[in-house]
Amino acid sequence: MKYDVIIVGGGIGGLTVGALLVKRGLRVLLLERGSKTGGYVVSFKRDGFTFDATGAFIGSCEEGGEFHKILAQTGAQGHLRFLKIETARNTYPDFNLDLHLTGGFEEYIREVRDLFPQERRSLRDYFDLIGRTGEEITRVGGLTRWQKILFPLYCRHLILYQRASLGRILDRYFQSDGIKQVLSTLPSHLPPSRLSFLYTATLISKVLAHGVWYPQGGMGSISLALESAFSEGGGEVKIETEVERIAVDGGSVKGVHTREGGFFPAKTVVASINIRRALGNLLPEEYKREFRWVNVLDYSLSSFLVYLGVEMDLSSLDLPYFSYVSSGDTEMEYEQLSRGKIPDYPTVIITIPTLLDPSLAPRGYHIMRLITPAPYGFRNGWGAGNRSLYLEIKKEMTERLIRTVEARYLPGLSAHIKFVEAATPLTLERYTANEGGATYGLAPTPRQFGRGRPANKTPIKGLYIAGHYTRPSHGIVGAGISGSFAAEMIIREQGR
Ligand SMILES: Cc1cc2nc3c(=O)[nH]c(=O)nc-3n(C[C@H](O)[C@H](O)[C@H](O)COP(=O)(O)OP(=O)(O)OC[C@H]3O[C@@H](n4cnc5c(N)ncnc54)[C@H](O)[C@@H]3O)c2cc1C
């Protein structure tokens, strides 16, 4: 056979598997249905502006961090330069909070305590819990056999809080709604009552201990660096090649069939795509029953994005790269979103990449990117297939987001906009085949975090899954680590 391994899907998950496997001398083919690799993590150019299609930041890039290790092992690190994100601004209807992301736990606690002095003791206890839980999560991958047997002794918090929502823990520790809002301001598209506490503890403890970064050249640089590492190691990429069926015989994988009618034989296949498609539609009929659990998984909400080219000196306005303008009631907002509606003044995440990397826009201009959670079913599925209605809804939503930013963040913005484009949940789905344009793959609910997520090895011999529907979690780092999990299993199985 020409290939040892075939990877389906060239997002961060698929690229990571490939770049790690070629380093071990395996012959790998990656098949990507789109016109380039990267999935959600791509940049695109319009009128001299370089926009990030989706993401805003990445963690674990410090020396020894999980993503740093992947980049170093694959050789992708040499293609990248990370810029540290210093502050994040949280804006609520009644107050603002600038958080310094480089000062560790103590600085963060002090900043929140200054706003809510009456909660000082609870704050300390809460962060103590976050710290301990975060430590256990970091430790869990390196447990010895005996420690695994004695798991409840070594990872008490992981067992205690496995099914806990962030909301439940916040209610236990705090009185004021304001502090609960602040501590649940996280880019997850879920309100605290539905968000996994363990996920929150992982994210917060890592971000506060080590910080977050933006790659010079835009978020797409990460995928380009991984693809370069993959190709330099001898890996082969075929774009515009959609896998339509995974061939299985006698319980073992045999290869993949493409929509174009090609067949690529291999004993190992890694599917790093929408899990319902990978383990539902792509497998032979007789496996439908075995994998019917994929139908009850909760996918995360989609997003609506606005990309702006702005003629305005934003660097003189004391604005940070990353801001989170909260609607103030994420529970109510989520309730509306799950009924297919979007509030008049929704939560908006704002990034201004040119504050970190001015080369992304022509001189005298800046880029602003706005994101809000959005349901796939909004206004009858964004116009029920009617193109002119779709464009009208897209325009209305673009105006709604700009209006929100003008009212709550940057008055007078619209007078300076020189370029505007938007992406709907349908756009996200069209480019990446994430069903419903799911922003983060599986929603990080208590039921779907850690061991609650689908394992990277399937019961079909030679079939692995990676990406943001699988273990350990979503996001660029989560998808990357899932790829490293799958790669480790394959290397072990193939005795490399
Ligand atoms: C708006 C938005 C903002 C985000 N912000 C951040 C952020 O700031 N930080 C962060 O860490 N994460 C962020 N994320 C999440 C992060 O981007 C994803 O979790 C992660 O990139 C998923 O990677 P993946 O490899 O699992 O999948 P994807 O990126 O979805 O890639 C899957 C790939 O598989 C291809 N494919 C699908 N089906 C087939 C098939 N049948 N045959 C061949 N190819 C196929 C697709 O075309 C796609 O290229 C954001 C996501 C969105 C949408």
The ligand as a Gaussian input file, in Angstrom:
#p B3LYP/6-31G(d) Opt

LIG

0 1
 C      -16.005000      31.899000      15.392000
 C      -15.023000      30.967000      16.042000
 C      -14.109000      31.464000      16.965000
 C      -13.185000      30.596000      17.567000
 N      -12.255000      31.127000      18.414000
 C      -11.280000      30.324000      18.911000
 C      -10.198000      30.879000      19.653000
 O      -10.081000      32.099000      19.841000
 N       -9.273000      30.019000      20.167000
 C       -9.357000      28.672000      19.978000
 O       -8.491000      27.933000      20.476000
 N      -10.374000      28.119000      19.253000
 C      -11.323000      28.921000      18.709000
 N      -12.331000      28.380000      17.947000
 C      -12.469000      26.906000      17.855000
 C      -11.390000      26.259000      17.009000
 O      -11.185000      26.988000      15.836000
 C      -11.809000      24.820000      16.682000
 O      -12.218000      24.151000      17.855000
 C      -10.687000      24.016000      16.027000
 O       -9.982000      24.778000      15.087000
 C      -11.277000      22.762000      15.375000
 O      -10.306000      22.087000      14.613000
 P      -10.662000      20.691000      13.930000
 O       -9.442000      20.202000      13.261000
 O      -11.308000      19.822000      14.926000
 O      -11.823000      20.978000      12.877000
 P      -12.090000      21.989000      11.676000
 O      -11.349000      23.252000      11.839000
 O      -13.559000      22.065000      11.560000
 O      -11.503000      21.250000      10.401000
 C      -12.144000      20.146000       9.791000
 C      -11.681000      20.065000       8.353000
 O      -12.152000      18.864000       7.761000
 C      -12.599000      19.126000       6.439000
 N      -13.590000      18.081000       6.110000
 C      -14.816000      17.907000       6.665000
 N      -15.436000      16.835000       6.132000
 C      -14.576000      16.305000       5.218000
 C      -14.622000      15.173000       4.347000
 N      -15.713000      14.370000       4.310000
 N      -13.554000      14.933000       3.542000
 C      -12.442000      15.723000       3.576000
 N      -12.361000      16.808000       4.378000
 C      -13.396000      17.100000       5.204000
 C      -13.174000      20.512000       6.520000
 O      -13.254000      21.135000       5.254000
 C      -12.194000      21.197000       7.480000
 O      -11.119000      21.793000       6.768000
 C      -13.228000      29.216000      17.278000
 C      -14.129000      28.717000      16.335000
 C      -14.991000      29.592000      15.696000
 C      -15.934000      29.056000      14.649000

